[in-house]
Amino acid sequence: MKKENVVKILAAVGMTVCMIGSLTGCGGNGQETSAQSTQQAVEQENEAAKAESGEQEEAADEEGAADLSGTVTMAGSTSMEKFANALAESFMAKYPGVTVTAEFTGSSAGIESVLAGSVDIGNSSRSLKDEEKSAGAVENIVAIDGIAVITDPANTVTALTTEQLKEIYTGEAKNWSDVGGSDGAIVVVGREAGSGTRDAFEELLEIEDQCAYANELDSTGAVMAKVAATPGAIGYVSLDVLDDTVQTIALDDVEPTEENIKAGSYLLSRPFVMATNGEVGAQSEAVQEMFAYLKSEEGQELIKTVGLIIPD
């Protein structure tokens, strides 16, 4: 509300108080009515001041958004593609002067890029390794994701134990009949070396460098497509990309859902990291603002919209 409008309102309220006072005279009822009117005037003044303050803050926010400019470059995890694209689109809509670009080269490659200075942010769907941190990479966890184990839709197996899943991926169990299913070869599908999803999956199951893959694919989408189209196939993908082309597997009788991940009952979950070379406070204004945006109410809603979990 503009200042002149506030003045007009207060002037009108004042005139009303005066009129009531002159009509009621000095009697008790007149004094009571005048006091009530004065209180109303004070309340209206406070409301007007609040409205003006709110409009000033909104205008300041809009002015700040218009003033922010620059670029933010990201590279890394293919599992974070949906999230990164949504973030880029939403952030550029709020800050038209900023250009955000994202490439999906794998978690390890993304961290290498940010350490080399070729991008501002390295997206990783796994925790940073000690050697990456020692080189200067800072682990900024922005969301939590689950890893869902998937099969082709016709598979009769809908649940596995952790031990059975390990046996499948290490090659000890080669037929679905070995784990309670129908006779048929198991086609083990996974991600390529350097994938954050693969690193997290193998680490959580404690089967690093022990897996016997039939297919090692270079993106989450490729794993989804391969498993959906291949009878007997099994794979693993980020929880937020699931659709009805595949079937999800319960692990130790626990379904891969947001509720179960939050409760800590589902084993396969991992962080989504936006790594920076040095602390966030040492980055460009645009990069700092992007991290601030992710912590805002609007940013938190975006995280939930793409099927991810807000970290504590």
Order of alpha helices (4+ residues) and beta strands (2+ residues): alpha-alpha-beta-alpha-beta-alpha-beta-alpha-beta-beta-beta-alpha-beta-alpha-beta-alpha-beta-beta-beta-alpha-beta-alpha-alpha
